[in-house]
């Protein structure tokens, strides 16, 4: 009787947490991709041959977490579900142990950008989860389909379909929920302030570095400013660069100051930079910015951000240039 009660408690707790963990990453799968790339890097696990597959792994992970959580709650294929959750948690357990033991990845990204916890905290969370899943393994016979096998099956396959649709939409536009420090309505200057509690402010590596110095303060004072973010030029969408160029021209005619930000090495080569400006008709202010800051600010390459007196008022993927409001 006690095992049955503990199994149901664990079932609800583990199921809900996996659904939440999966969903907050499902709405921003590129964030998970960037985190996996960090784990695959030479400085961490030295598995760089897996980097090209990081997005595929990210999609599989976030969809699996969400769907397995739902499967556990509705009781569909309990043996497969519980052992799959055990395998995923075991992998997370190793990664978070490795992260905090060797101080390799300071933010594991287990809850995306929604909740920030340290690798050590996440490791102990996973230890607890292994224990709870151990209870589920022991009490497998008590996990039944709710309310029926047919409905549990339909719910499972529907969740797979919805999860994939959300992923497809987000990858072609922007996250449907923005948990990051650069969400619409955020004042950049406020986000850069130190509060005296020893914590690094949420925005701490954003800049517009030029030969004339950092123009960030200048940009924050503008009534109408547009940022065109091109993280890595060779990975930027060719069509996208032409599309944001058209939007920039329209914005310029309406009094916007245009700033093009990139982390690309091309920014330090006057000849290459000149060719780039001419090819895409971008005769604007160019500045360098940290690549991580750009990827955090917008999940698009290229992407557009409009700013009014330091406050972010709009963000768009290049695929949504028709929706840009000026």
Secondary structure, 3 states (H helix, E strand, C coil): CHHHHHHHHHHHHHHHHHHHHHHHHHCCHHHHHHHHHHHHCCCCCCCHHHHHHHHHHHHHHHHHHHHHHHHHHHCCCHHHHHHHHHHHHHHHHHHHHHHHHHCCCCCCCCCCCCCCCCHHHHHHHHHHHHHHHHHHHHCHHHCCCCCCHHHHHHHHHHHHHHHHHHHHHHHHCCCCCCCCCCCCCCEHHHHCCCCCCCCCCCCCCCCCEECCEECHHHHHCCCCEEEEECCCHHHCCHHHHHHHHHHHHHHHHCCCEEEEEECCHHHHCHHHHHHHHHHCCCCCEEEECCHHHHHHHCCCCCEEEEEECCEEEEEEEHHHHHHCCC
